[in-house]
């Protein structure tokens, strides 16, 4: 605990860079809110901090700030699981099965794209093309000697581009008007104190559980599962105040925009050019797949567009929350995608390495 708190010492923690990033992110959010643009606190802060990063402004959102925000988001996402919906989860199985096939096919196509078009080496292309979590894919890539900076930039770019383009896809394909609906839940002044106690208590317990079980994104998935258990069993029906949700969106959007800080502009533009091509393919493929599954199963197209989107679990689920879409449905699909990719990428990478070593020995 002392070591953790020591990381916040003024000599080690970039308070000025963080405050500047949040201030710029807040201004971006206000601009998006004023012009009734979609998801203002997440997209506005993302765009504003991205511009600041490109102009080499001293902005940063240290990684240590993300876990508390992810913990809050996880609890909020878990609150979307209610006793009334428990029986309908069996109806999700066909769509989940198709999602796994979709992930395999798009991962293969993305690998070929980064290998042939991007000129990446084998392992860098392999982990860049996997539609998994940024942290997990970067860590696996490091273990196999891949270019981790390229992998991190590719996944950050993918998530950023999906977050920026998906709202407009939802408008065109899903017929959803996105402006002005980011506020949900009671105000912090109206919510009972018990809601805050449940929120932080469930979040802390879930975070500990996530670390103990070595879950992918433990600070997000652990609290989400803990909150889902509380809501599914009927122990509580608490909901987070909308200000907390907006603040989490502001911090996470700013963090995503600042993820390019300190990187050469030429490197950013090169990765962005590659990511535009790969993301356009992924968005088109996921939209087509969502339309097909909606036709086959009758599931709402808006929920499927979010569930099949190639964005991050956190960002896409926050979109679902802001749009009042079935958060549990969307989050479940993304959680299983992250688990499936993490496990299958690890297994497949081991097989490929053995095969490559065997070919060298032969």
C-alpha positions in Angstrom: 0.0 0.0 0.0 2.8 2.4 0.9 4.5 1.6 -2.4 1.3 2.4 -4.3 0.7 5.7 -2.5 4.4 6.6 -3.1 3.6 6.7 -6.8 1.5 9.8 -6.1 4.5 11.7 -4.6 4.9 15.2 -6.3 8.3 14.1 -7.6 7.0 11.0 -9.4 3.4 11.9 -10.4 2.8 14.4 -13.3 0.1 16.4 -11.7 0.5 19.4 -14.0 0.3 17.3 -17.1 -2.8 15.4 -15.8 -4.6 18.6 -14.8 -3.9 20.2 -18.2 -5.1 17.0 -19.9 -8.3 17.0 -17.9 -8.8 20.7 -18.4 -8.4 20.3 -22.2 -10.6 17.2 -22.1 -13.3 19.2 -20.2 -13.2 22.0 -22.7 -13.5 19.5 -25.6 -16.5 17.9 -23.8 -18.2 21.2 -23.3 -17.8 22.1 -27.0 -19.3 18.7 -28.0 -22.1 19.2 -25.5 -22.8 22.7 -26.7 -23.1 21.6 -30.3 -25.2 18.6 -29.3 -22.6 16.2 -30.7 -22.8 12.5 -29.7 -21.2 11.2 -26.4 -19.7 14.6 -25.6 -17.7 13.8 -22.5 -15.9 10.8 -24.1 -15.6 12.0 -27.7 -15.0 15.6 -26.9 -12.2 14.9 -24.4 -10.7 12.3 -26.8 -10.5 14.7 -29.7 -9.3 17.6 -27.7 -6.5 15.6 -26.0 -5.5 14.0 -29.3 -5.1 17.4 -30.9 -3.1 18.5 -27.8 -0.8 15.4 -28.2 -0.2 16.1 -31.9 0.9 19.6 -31.0 3.3 18.3 -28.4 1.5 19.9 -25.5 2.6 18.6 -22.0 -0.5 16.4 -21.4 -0.6 13.0 -19.8 -3.1 10.7 -18.1 -0.9 8.2 -16.1 -1.8 4.6 -16.2 -2.3 4.6 -12.5 -5.4 6.9 -12.9 -7.2 4.4 -15.2 -7.9 1.5 -12.6 -10.2 3.6 -10.4 -12.1 4.8 -13.4 -12.4 1.3 -14.9 -13.6 0.1 -11.5 -16.5 2.6 -11.5 -17.3 1.8 -15.1 -17.3 -1.9 -14.4 -19.8 -1.5 -11.5 -22.0 0.7 -13.7 -22.0 -1.9 -16.5 -22.8 -4.7 -14.1 -25.9 -2.8 -12.9 -27.3 -3.5 -16.4 -27.8 -7.2 -15.4 -31.2 -7.5 -13.8 -33.2 -10.5 -12.5 -35.8 -10.0 -15.2 -33.3 -10.6 -18.0 -31.7 -13.7 -16.5 -34.0 -16.0 -18.4 -33.4 -14.3 -21.8 -29.7 -14.9 -21.8 -30.1 -18.3 -23.4 -31.4 -16.4 -26.5 -28.0 -14.8 -26.8 -26.1 -18.0 -27.5 -26.6 -18.1 -31.4 -25.2 -14.5 -31.7 -22.3 -15.3 -29.3 -21.4 -18.3 -31.4 -21.4 -16.3 -34.6 -19.3 -13.7 -32.9 -16.5 -16.2 -32.2 -16.4 -17.2 -35.9 -16.5 -13.5 -36.9 -13.5 -12.8 -34.6 -11.4 -15.6 -36.1 -12.1 -14.5 -39.7 -11.4 -10.8 -39.1 -8.3 -11.5 -37.1 -6.9 -13.5 -40.0 -7.7 -10.8 -42.5 -6.2 -8.1 -40.2 -3.0 -10.2 -39.9 -2.7 -10.4 -43.7 -3.3 -6.6 -43.9 -0.7 -5.6 -41.4 1.8 -8.1 -42.9 1.4 -7.2 -46.5 0.3 -3.6 -46.5 1.8 -2.4 -43.2 5.1 -4.4 -43.7 5.0 -5.6 -40.1 7.0 -8.6 -39.0 5.2 -11.8 -38.3 4.6 -11.4 -34.5 3.8 -7.7 -34.7 1.2 -8.3 -37.4 -0.2 -11.2 -35.5 -0.8 -9.3 -32.2 -1.8 -6.1 -34.0 -4.5 -8.0 -36.0 -6.0 -9.7 -32.9 -9.2 -7.8 -31.9 -8.4 -8.2 -28.2 -7.5 -5.9 -25.3 -4.7 -3.4 -25.8 -2.9 -4.4 -22.6 -3.2 -8.1 -23.2 -2.1 -8.0 -26.8 0.9 -5.7 -26.0 2.0 -7.9 -23.2 1.8 -11.0 -25.3 3.6 -9.3 -28.2 6.4 -8.3 -25.8 6.8 -12.0 -24.8 7.3 -12.9 -28.4 9.7 -10.1 -29.3 7.2 -8.1 -31.3 7.3 -4.3 -31.7 5.2 -3.4 -28.7 5.0 0.3 -29.5 3.5 -0.5 -32.9 1.0 -2.9 -31.4 0.0 -0.4 -28.7 -0.4 2.4 -31.3 -2.5 0.1 -33.6 -4.9 -0.9 -30.9 -5.2 2.6 -29.5 -5.9 3.9 -33.0 -8.4 1.2 -33.6 -10.3 2.0 -30.4 -10.1 5.7 -31.1 -11.3 5.5 -34.7 -14.2 3.1 -33.7 -15.2 5.4 -30.9 -15.3 8.4 -33.4 -17.0 6.6 -36.2 -19.4 4.2 -34.5 -21.9 6.9 -33.4 -22.5 7.8 -37.0 -22.8 4.2 -38.0 -25.5 3.8 -35.3 -27.3 6.9 -36.8 -27.2 5.7 -40.4 -27.7 2.0 -39.9 -29.5 1.8 -36.5 -31.6 4.9 -36.9 -30.5 6.2 -33.5 -30.3 9.9 -32.8 -27.3 10.3 -30.6 -27.2 13.9 -29.6 -28.3 14.9 -26.2 -28.8 11.5 -24.6 -25.5 11.0 -22.7 -27.0 11.8 -19.4 -28.6 8.9 -17.5 -29.4 8.1 -13.9 -30.1 10.3 -10.9 -27.9 13.3 -9.9 -25.3 12.8 -7.2 -27.4 15.3 -5.1 -30.5 13.1 -5.6 -29.0 9.6 -5.2 -29.2 8.1 -1.7 -26.0 7.6 0.2 -26.5 3.8 0.0 -26.0 4.0 -3.8 -22.5 5.5 -3.4 -21.7 2.9 -0.7 -22.8 0.0 -2.9 -20.9 1.6 -5.9 -17.6 1.9 -4.2 -17.9 -1.3 -2.0 -18.8 -3.5 -5.0 -16.1 -1.9 -7.0 -13.4 -2.5 -4.5 -14.5 -6.1 -3.8 -14.7 -6.8 -7.6 -11.2 -5.3 -8.2 -9.7 -7.6 -5.6 -11.5 -10.5 -7.1 -10.4 -9.6 -10.6 -6.7 -9.5 -9.5 -6.9 -12.7 -7.5 -8.4 -14.6 -10.5 -6.0 -12.9 -13.0 -8.8 -11.8 -15.2 -8.1 -9.7 -18.4 -8.7 -6.1 -17.4 -9.2 -7.1 -13.8 -10.2 -3.6 -12.6 -13.1 -3.6 -15.2 -14.2 -7.2 -15.3 -14.0 -7.9 -11.6 -16.2 -5.0 -10.5 -18.6 -5.7 -13.5 -19.1 -9.4 -12.4 -19.4 -8.4 -8.7 -22.0 -5.7 -9.6 -23.8 -8.2 -12.0 -24.0 -10.7 -9.1 -25.5 -8.1 -6.8 -28.1 -7.0 -9.3 -29.0 -10.5 -10.6 -29.5 -11.8 -7.1 -31.7 -8.8 -6.1 -29.4 -7.8 -3.3 -29.6 -4.2 -4.5 -30.8 -2.3 -7.6 -28.4 0.7 -7.1 -27.4 2.9 -10.0 -24.5 5.3 -10.3 -25.2 9.1 -10.4 -24.8 10.5 -13.9 -22.0 12.8 -12.8 -19.8 9.9 -11.9 -20.5 8.3 -15.3 -19.7 11.6 -17.1 -16.5 12.0 -15.1 -15.3 8.5 -16.0 -16.0 9.2 -19.7 -14.0 12.4 -19.4 -11.0 10.7 -17.8 -11.0 7.7 -20.1 -11.5 9.8 -23.2 -8.7 12.1 -22.2 -6.5 9.0 -21.5 -7.1 7.6 -25.0 -6.4 11.0 -26.6 -3.2 11.3 -24.6 -2.0 7.8 -25.4 -0.2 9.4 -28.4 1.7 12.0 -26.4 5.4 11.8 -26.8 5.3 9.8 -30.0 6.8 11.2 -33.2 4.1 12.8 -35.4 5.4 10.8 -38.4 4.9 7.5 -36.4 1.4 8.5 -35.3 0.4 9.5 -38.9 1.8 6.2 -40.3 -0.1 4.1 -37.8 -3.2 6.2 -38.3 -3.1 5.6 -42.0 -2.8 1.9 -41.5 -5.5 1.9 -38.9 -8.0 3.8 -41.1 -7.8 1.0 -43.6 -8.1 -1.9 -41.0 -10.8 -0.1 -39.0 -12.9 0.6 -42.1 -12.8 -3.1 -42.9 -13.6 -4.1 -39.3 -16.5 -1.6 -39.0 -17.9 -2.7 -42.4 -17.6 -6.4 -41.5 -19.1 -6.0 -38.0 -22.0 -3.9 -39.4 -22.7 -6.6 -42.1 -22.5 -9.3 -39.5 -24.8 -7.5 -37.1 -27.4 -7.0 -39.9 -27.2 -10.7 -40.7 -27.5 -11.8 -37.0 -30.4 -9.4 -36.5 -32.2 -10.9 -39.5 -31.6 -14.5 -38.3 -32.3 -14.0 -34.6 -34.6 -10.9 -34.5 -32.3 -9.2 -32.0 -32.3 -5.4 -32.0 -29.9 -4.0 -34.6 -28.7 -1.2 -32.3 -27.6 -3.7 -29.6 -25.9 -5.9 -32.2 -24.0 -3.0 -33.8 -22.5 -2.2 -30.4 -22.0 -5.9 -29.5 -20.1 -6.7 -32.7 -18.2 -3.4 -33.0 -14.4 -3.7 -33.0 -14.1 -1.1 -30.3 -12.9 -1.5 -26.7 -15.1 -3.2 -24.0 -15.0 0.0 -21.9 -15.7 2.5 -24.6 -18.4 0.5 -26.4 -20.2 -0.4 -23.2 -20.2 3.3 -22.2 -21.8 4.0 -25.5 -24.5 1.5 -24.8 -25.1 3.0 -21.4 -25.3 6.5 -22.8 -27.7 5.4 -25.6 -29.9 3.4 -23.1 -29.2 0.2 -25.1 -29.1 -3.2 -23.3 -25.7 -2.8 -21.6 -25.7 -6.4 -20.3 -26.1 -7.7 -23.9 -23.3 -5.5 -25.3 -20.9 -6.0 -22.3 -21.4 -9.8 -22.4 -20.4 -10.1 -26.0 -17.3 -7.9 -25.5 -16.3 -9.8 -22.4 -16.5 -13.1 -24.2 -14.6 -11.6 -27.1 -11.8 -10.4 -24.9 -11.5 -13.8 -23.1 -11.7 -15.7 -26.3 -9.0 -13.6 -28.0 -6.7 -13.7 -25.0 -6.9 -17.5 -24.7 -6.9 -18.3 -28.4 -4.1 -15.8 -29.2 -1.9 -17.4 -26.5 -2.6 -20.9 -27.6 -2.2 -20.1 -31.3 1.0 -18.1 -30.8 2.6 -21.1 -29.0 1.6 -23.4 -31.8 3.0 -21.0 -34.4 6.3 -20.6 -32.6 6.7 -24.4 -32.3 6.0 -24.7 -36.0 8.5 -22.0 -36.9 11.2 -23.5 -34.6 10.5 -27.0 -36.1 10.9 -25.6 -39.6 14.2 -24.0 -38.7 15.5 -27.2 -37.2 14.4 -29.1 -40.2 
